[in-house]
Amino acid sequence: MTEKRNRLSSEDWIMAGFRALARQGAKALKAEPLARELGTTKGSFYWHFKDLSDFHTQMLLLWEHRAVDAITDGLAAEPDPVRRLYLLGEIATANDATHGGDSTEPAIRAWALDHPDVAQAVARVDQKRLGYLKEILIELDLTNPDFARIIYGAYIGLGTLSATDEVDNRNAMSTLLAALLALRDA
């Protein structure tokens, strides 16, 4: 009797791509090594994607959605801007292993250094995230635009640090947000 394999979805391939990117960098984003990791053939890859460029595009589209829209949509129901800011900090610093963990975003940013299409995706995500963060801070009467850049820069830096030291960044982000809110209340 032959064992029936589960059919892979395009999202299965993309998640494998994120994990490979986080572990080995952009050079790992090829059909054959990903197929080996998933225990299938390259044919399955090409069933879902026209070519590697299409795969990369789909990865970036999913990352953009999950990195911005899914988060902001999920936070929209929270009316309290202080709570929304803390929730954003918690979500941003959570280690999502399905995407390759804390190493994924630094790997995407490294990939962007040599690939203009990836750099454009990163720039779009950065712009949307900064805009959303500024909106929350304005609701809190923290109108200095540098505050959003400081928080976002800390987020990027913390992600890079945890890619090497595996320290949970939630406490550090929470401490930064508390310090910023203390400025408002002083």
C-alpha positions in Angstrom: 0.0 0.0 0.0 1.4 3.4 -0.9 1.2 6.3 1.5 -0.9 9.2 0.3 0.9 12.5 0.6 -0.9 15.6 1.7 -1.3 18.2 -1.0 0.7 21.3 -0.5 -0.8 24.7 -0.8 1.0 27.8 -2.1 1.0 29.0 1.5 2.8 25.8 2.6 5.5 26.7 0.0 5.7 30.3 1.1 6.0 29.4 4.8 8.8 27.0 3.9 10.3 29.9 2.0 10.2 32.1 5.1 11.8 29.5 7.2 14.5 28.9 4.7 15.1 32.6 4.3 15.4 33.0 8.0 17.9 30.1 8.3 20.0 30.5 5.2 19.2 33.8 3.5 17.9 34.5 0.0 20.1 32.0 -1.6 17.8 29.3 -0.1 14.7 30.5 -2.0 14.9 28.0 -4.8 12.4 25.3 -5.8 14.7 22.2 -5.3 15.9 22.8 -1.8 12.4 23.8 -0.7 10.9 20.7 -2.3 13.4 18.6 -0.4 12.5 20.3 2.9 8.8 19.7 2.2 9.3 16.1 1.0 7.9 16.6 -2.5 9.0 17.4 -6.0 9.7 20.6 -7.9 6.6 19.9 -9.9 4.5 20.8 -6.9 6.3 24.1 -6.7 5.6 24.9 -10.4 2.0 23.9 -10.0 1.6 26.9 -7.6 4.1 29.4 -9.0 5.0 30.3 -12.6 8.6 30.7 -11.7 10.9 31.8 -8.9 10.1 35.4 -9.5 6.4 34.7 -9.0 7.2 32.8 -5.8 9.3 35.7 -4.5 6.4 38.1 -5.3 3.9 35.9 -3.5 6.1 35.7 -0.5 6.5 39.4 -0.3 2.7 40.0 -0.8 1.9 37.6 2.1 4.6 39.2 4.3 3.3 42.7 3.5 -0.3 41.6 4.4 0.8 39.8 7.6 3.3 42.5 8.6 0.8 45.4 8.3 -2.8 44.8 7.4 -3.5 41.7 9.5 -2.1 43.5 12.5 -3.8 46.8 12.1 -7.1 45.1 11.2 -6.8 43.0 14.4 -6.1 46.1 16.5 -8.9 48.2 15.0 -11.5 46.9 17.6 -9.4 48.2 20.5 -10.7 51.7 21.4 -8.1 52.5 24.0 -4.9 53.9 22.3 -2.7 53.0 25.2 -3.8 49.4 25.1 -3.6 49.4 21.3 0.0 50.7 21.5 1.0 47.9 24.0 -0.8 45.3 21.9 1.1 46.5 18.9 4.4 46.2 20.8 3.4 42.6 21.9 2.4 41.5 18.4 5.5 43.1 16.8 7.9 41.4 19.2 6.2 38.0 19.2 8.3 35.1 17.8 6.2 33.6 14.9 7.9 30.4 14.2 5.6 29.7 11.2 7.3 32.5 9.4 10.8 31.5 10.5 10.8 33.3 13.8 12.6 36.4 14.8 15.2 35.9 12.1 12.7 36.4 9.2 12.4 40.2 9.1 16.1 40.8 9.4 16.6 38.2 6.6 14.0 40.1 4.4 15.8 43.3 5.1 19.1 41.7 4.1 17.5 40.3 0.9 16.3 43.8 0.1 19.9 45.1 0.0 20.5 43.4 -3.3 17.0 43.1 -4.8 15.1 46.3 -5.7 11.6 44.6 -5.7 12.2 43.4 -2.1 13.5 46.9 -1.1 10.3 48.4 -2.5 8.2 45.9 -0.4 10.2 46.7 2.7 9.8 50.5 2.1 6.0 50.0 1.7 5.8 48.1 5.0 8.0 50.6 6.8 5.9 53.5 5.5 2.6 51.8 6.6 3.9 50.8 10.0 5.3 54.2 10.7 2.0 55.8 9.6 0.0 53.6 11.8 2.3 54.1 14.8 2.1 57.9 14.3 -1.7 57.7 14.3 -1.7 56.0 17.7 0.8 58.4 19.1 -1.2 61.4 17.9 -4.2 59.9 19.7 -2.0 59.9 22.8 -1.0 63.5 22.3 2.6 62.4 21.5 2.9 64.4 18.3 6.7 64.5 17.8 7.3 62.4 14.6 10.6 61.2 16.0 8.8 59.2 18.6 7.4 56.8 16.0 10.9 56.5 14.4 12.5 55.8 17.7 9.9 53.0 18.5 10.2 51.6 15.0 14.0 51.8 15.0 14.0 49.9 18.3 11.7 47.3 16.8 14.0 46.7 13.9 17.1 46.7 16.1 15.5 44.3 18.6 14.6 41.9 15.8 18.2 42.0 14.6 19.5 41.3 18.1 17.1 38.4 18.7 18.2 36.8 15.5 21.6 36.3 17.2 20.9 36.1 20.9 17.4 34.6 21.0 16.3 36.9 23.8 12.5 37.6 24.1 12.0 41.3 23.1 8.6 41.8 24.5 9.8 43.2 27.9 12.3 45.6 26.2 9.5 46.9 23.9 7.1 47.3 26.7 9.7 49.2 28.8 10.3 51.6 25.9 6.6 52.2 25.4 6.1 52.8 29.1 9.0 55.3 29.1 7.4 57.1 26.2 4.0 57.2 27.8 5.6 58.5 31.0 6.8 61.5 29.0 3.2 62.3 28.1 2.1 62.0 31.7 4.9 64.0 33.2 
